[in-house]
């Protein structure tokens, strides 16, 4: 067990090389994809830094990206402690989220539909449903939650721009 301030090392079935795109355990979120080049025809171009504080749209997009990516890399067999920590994180995240109406909605939805923390699939599915509640409220299309890991962990199967060279 890690002590306070130490990084937790997840022990799970994804024990292959996280830096090797051919590996089952490849961690897309752990590498700078510009080192690979996303496809034969495209190069990654980063946008120039914007020095303004984020608005609601930018903050929401960044927050959902963080939450979905965390869920996509959540263990398949989390310990009780990891489940408790994720539950605590989600509640703390809502408590300190700068958009108070957004935070209130997220907190209220967590009371009505508590986080499903049994494994990566249940957490990713639960978070997708929470995101779809927001999408519905603001008139955006709903996301197909059966494709949540394809979107946030593995990359679209039918999009070569998400596939790394030598990755099958």
N, C-alpha and C positions, 0 to 999 in steps of 0.2 A: 504494500500500500504506500502511495506517495505521501510525503510529508507536506505540510502547508508550503506553498511556493514552488514545489517540484512539479515537473510535467508528468502527467499520467501517460504511461505507455500502454496502448490498447493491445491486449493479447486476444487475437481472434483468428478466424480461418483465412483471413487475407494476409498471410505472412510472407508472401512473395516480395520481390524487390519493388518498393513503392516508386522508385525513380525510373523503372524500365517500362516503357509503353507496351511491351509484349507480355508483361507479367500480369497475372490475375489480380494482384494486389496493387497495381499501378494507381498512384494517387495524383490525379490531375490537379488537385488543389495545392499540391506540394511542390510544383515545379513552375518555372517561368516558361510558358509555352512559346515565347518568342525564340527560345533557343532551339526549338524543333522546327518552326515554321508550320503553320496549320495545314497548308495544302500546297500543292505544286504551283498553283496559280495565284495564291494570295499571300501577302505578308501581313503580319500583325502590325498595325499602326496605332500607337497609343495617342489618345487625345491630349492636347496641351492642358496643363493643370488650370483649373478655374479657381480663382481665389475667393469666390463668394461662398458664404455659408449655404448648405444645401436647403432647398425648399422641400415641401411636403412630398412632391413627386420623386425627387432625387433621393431623399431620405428613405422613403418607402421602398424604392427599387433596391437600394443598397442593403436595407435591412432584410428584405425578403431573400435577397441573394445570400446573405450571411446565414440566415436561419435555415433555408433549404439546403445549403451546402453542409452546414453542421449536421443536419438530419441525415443527409446522404452518406456521411462518413461516420455516423453513430454506429457503435458496434452491433453486430448481428446477435451477440450474446452478452448484453451489458450486465455488469454486476449490479447488485442492489444499490450500491454506492453511486455508480454511474447514473442509474435511473433517478436517484434522489438529487444528484447534482444537476442533471438536465432539467428536472422539474423546477428546482430552485433557480436555475439560470433563466428559464422562460418567465417565471414570475418576476424575477428581478429586472429582466429586460423590459417587461411591460411597465414596471414601477418607474423606471427611469427614462422611458421613451419620451423624447421631447414633444411630440405631437400628442397633447393630452386627450383630445377626443379619440384619436387612433388607439392610444394606450388603454383608454377606458373600454373601447369595443373589444380589444384583444383580451383584456382581463375578464370582461363579462363572458366572452365566448369560452374562455378557459374554465370558467365556473360551470357553464352549461354543458360543455364538452371537454372534460379534463384530458390533458395530454396522454397519448398512448405511447408508453415508454418501453414496451416489451422488447423491441428490436428495431433495427434500421427501417424495415418496411413499415411497421406500424407507426413509428414516429414520422416518417416521410409522408405517409398517407394522411395522418392526422393534420400535419402542417399544411398539406395541400388543401384539405377541406377548409382549414381556417383561412387560407389565402383566397379560396373561392368565395367564402362569405364576404370578404372585402371586395373581390372582383364584382360580385353580384350587386353589392351596395353602390358601387361607383359606376355601374353600367359597362364593365369590361366583360369580354368573353370568359367563360369558365374554362379552366385547364383540365385536361384529361388526366386524372390522378393515377391511372394505370401506367402512365409514362413518366412519372416523377423522377425515378432514378436515372432514366435515360436522359432526362433534361439536366439533372443536377450532379450526376456522378459519372456516367459512362459516355455521354454524348449521343446525339441523334444518330440512330442506325442508318438513316437514309440521307445523311448530310456529310459529305466528304470534308467540309470545312472544319468539322469537329474532330475528325480522325487525324491522329498523328502519323507521320511516316513510319512504316514498319508495324503499325498497329492494325490488327485484324478485327 
